[in-house]
């Protein structure tokens, strides 16, 4: 009796009191000791042998719950609750047990407090075991449900969406197939919603029929808690066994499965239909077993010899014609013939673009519910982008693109800038820096690159204060702005794209004072349309104003310019919301965005991961992109500020930080606009006018001009810029000339960039050395140190100017040639632009 767990710790007299009330009982193997649904009359202490608790079903199926050995107790829970027993207890071997009647048990509880304590402790242990088993069963159920009804996660449609003649014909065909009994094979490219067509066939049929779903490429796991077999599993044997178990079931006590019987999906779908996605992925042995079932209506569970029967209609889907598989001896010809009693071929989206707007509008209600939004419509420009895309992944890609558009949309209308289209990009000449462990660790630091604001914000405040209230000339802060900050801004854009904007002190100060806190306004349509052009115009004015007002030498003018930029940033953030200024109006952000076209770095996502694996958009939902972008938006990558939030929040490691050929951005047709091409030309013209105007007016060249321009000089500069742009437009003859100019205009960007950079490089070479003595003087060390000895010699930097200008012109020259080959541009047009580029380079060498 001391070996019985419930009686452990009882005193001698207590054990004698219990023993006096026990009755010894013997049971033969397979005898039912306690029967389900019988009233509780006693509990049993197991002294020898083994029993099993079983749960019989109405159809004869028996589920084995647990086996008990000597020292265990059974029947106590029903005795305490007074309810009928919920399971059978069967002797597996010869069993000897001690029986304690219900009245005796009730009398012993107050007499033996230790017995009551043991009973409570045993119930607590069982509750813990039940909780663990419940969690395990819940996990198993989720895995099964994911494979049984996972196909229902498709959008809810009563009919296949669209209004093209093909869709109308398809819906009519699906209705007819629903009333038929023949097996159906649905063929089509990946993402053409073959599963939706299969579901509609079922829904058009007789009501009340069961339907189950199995992805043959990723069947449910054999063992509870194990991951589903992936489509490209390295273990084909495991997938074969998993497919067989999922379709036909398996016997209990298998070494590869749970210790219970498993009913197959064909058995569960008896009298109904079974959808087999990726039927071409079935293993040869499973193909043979399925063919035998379709021929005879009989099958066996894996591990059993008993034959079972069922009548199931198969609706199979496949992305590749099965005839090709049969020809390669990868699929059974007989199974192909049985499955394709009826064949439905799905068209891709690019073959029926008329349906895209209808599908997009049909998806909005479900996406609004998913993301808790209230988007009502698409702008015409957004619909044009959707219709113009070729959709290599068809409906699956369209759903993901629209889902992300709804996530980032803050108003009632989705605009073109919120449609992020994934394009194919060659991996040639690219290297993903995130494959380097040190770079990935740095990118995943939550405080990087925002940590750099701790340096840039104090520096900006100091510069503004010192330029406003310090010496008007020979000002350390002013000299640093024009010889270090401005050229560093351009160098950062070339080597790091728009990374400067992620730690920009202007935006940092705006956020620090709370200007963007809680502000989420949707910018007006006119701002989204004209904002980039306004920022480009402001940049051109600033470049001319730098020379016309003598900012390089006059500190007060520089301080006023920086103060205006800061005030404008705060005001725009208050009115437009987070990054409103940076995204739409900032002239510095605009020039950095343009230079990012020829940057060595580019952030992008893996072409197919975002569509095929991502279901939650963590990179923009977990912490919204500050620029309202998505990594798949390749036509907006110039606006990516490399804040790295998407890298940190993407669970699929889809993000890539690529080193690339700088010229590759100029050949991407999806990122071109007439306005940006025009500004690239204006950019070059402004550089020429900024430095050439004083020379044309007969004044000597000044690196740090001190003479303000007269109205005549301002007029001459504007005339030079206008003439230069008009000339570039005139030589872009052809049909259509606008498209020709848009292509050729971007080729001026490398030349314009080097021209602007050389303006500041020349200032650094001529006056940057004075930063050291001015700094030491400001600290009060001028009387103690030999400033002349400490002043560096930077004049040799002038030697870099000619090769830089010639190199920029050479890149523009080569880009024009490549564009002619790629788009078949007129040779005379390209030659004229090349001639203008060459003359511009000579003018830069003369003026700079």
SULHUCOR-V189761 format. One record per helix or strand of 3 or more residues. SS is the DSSP state (@ for helix, = for strand). FROM is the first residue (numbers start at 1). TO is the last residue. If there is no record, write none. Layout:
BEGIN
SS:FROM:TO / SS:FROM:TO
END
This chain:
BEGIN
@:5:7 / @:12:19 / =:23:27 / =:32:34 / =:42:48 / =:51:56 / =:62:68 / @:76:81 / =:88:91 / =:95:101 / @:102:111 / @:113:148 / @:150:153 / @:165:178 / =:184:187 / @:194:203 / =:211:215 / @:236:248 / @:265:268 / =:273:277 / @:279:281 / @:284:296 / =:298:300 / =:307:309 / =:313:318 / @:322:327 / @:333:339 / =:342:345 / @:349:351 / @:353:371 / @:380:388 / @:394:408 / @:416:418 / @:433:435 / @:437:443 / @:450:469 / @:476:496 / @:499:502 / @:505:512 / @:525:548 / @:555:576 / @:580:585 / @:587:596 / =:601:605 / @:609:612 / @:618:621 / @:634:639 / @:645:649 / =:655:659 / @:662:667 / @:669:671 / @:674:696 / @:711:730 / @:737:767 / @:770:778 / @:787:790 / @:795:823 / @:827:847
END
